[in-house]
Structures are given as structure tokens and as C-alpha cells.
Amino acid sequence: MSETDLSSESPVGAVGRITVPIPQDGFGEVLVAVRGGSEAYAAWADQPIGAHIRVLVTECISARSVIVEPLPS
């Protein structure tokens, strides 16, 4: 049995869905599929992003905070 530590698996590159809108100069929340399940992260972006928009995680700024950008529609 492998003892791989999955807690260090980065969400960078994962696709998520905004669950709490990201306002200008603030943060919202994104639900990202990682480690075989879904996890919520505080999400920051360069522009406001509404709820239910699919986004790409571009950077991890802390264990529970990420930077995202909207996926092209």
C-alpha cells in the first residue's frame, strides 16, 4: 500500500465552478474537483466573475485560496 501524501496536490490547472460570485476588489468561492472529490477555495480574480461560471485555477496563493480566470464560453 502506497503512503503518498495527497494533501499537497495542487488545484492549479483544475477547472472549477464559482459558487459565490467574485466582486471587483474582493473574493468569492470556487468549487474545484481535487483529490477524488470537490473542495471549496476562496477565489480571487482580476475581474468580477458571477456565480455558476466555469473557471480555471491559475495560481494557489495559500492552502485554501486560489486565483482563477473564466474559461472561454
N, C-alpha and C positions, 0 to 999 in steps of 0.2 A: 504494500500500500504506500503510495506517494505522500509525502508530507509537504506538499507545495503550499506556500502561503499565498492565498488568493486575495488577501486584504490589500495587497499592493497593486492589484490590477487596475490600471488607469482607465478612466472613462474617455480619455482623449481619442477622437476618431469615431466614437459611438454616435448613433442617431438617437435623439430623444424627442419628447413632446412637451411643450410648455403647458404646465398645469396652473401656474399663477403668472399672469402677464408681467412682462418686464417693462417698467416705465423708463422714461428718459431719466438719467442720473440716479437709477435705483436698481434693485434686484427683484427677481421673481423666482420661480421654481420650475425645474425641468425634471421629468421622469425619464431615466435612462436605463436601458437593458444592459446590465453588467452582472458578472459572476453567476449566471444562470437564473437571474431574477430581475426585478426592477428596483431601482433605488432613486430617491429624490435628492436633488442637489440644489443649493442656492445657485441661481443663474444670473450672470451679468452679460450685457451685450452693448455694442456701440450705438445701437438704435432701439427704440421701443419694439417689443415683439408681443403680439396678442396671444391669448390662450389657444390651445389646440394646434399651434403651428409646429411643424416638424423642424428640428434644428440639428446642427452638427456641433458636437463638443470640440472646440479648438484648443482649449488650454485648461489645465487644472491649477487653480490658484491656492487651494488648500484641500484638506481631506474631504470636505463637504461643499466646496464652492468651485464652480466652473465658469468659463467664458464660452458663449455659444454664438452661432450665426445661423440665420434662417437658411434652410435648403431652398433651392430654386423650385418654384411651383410648376 
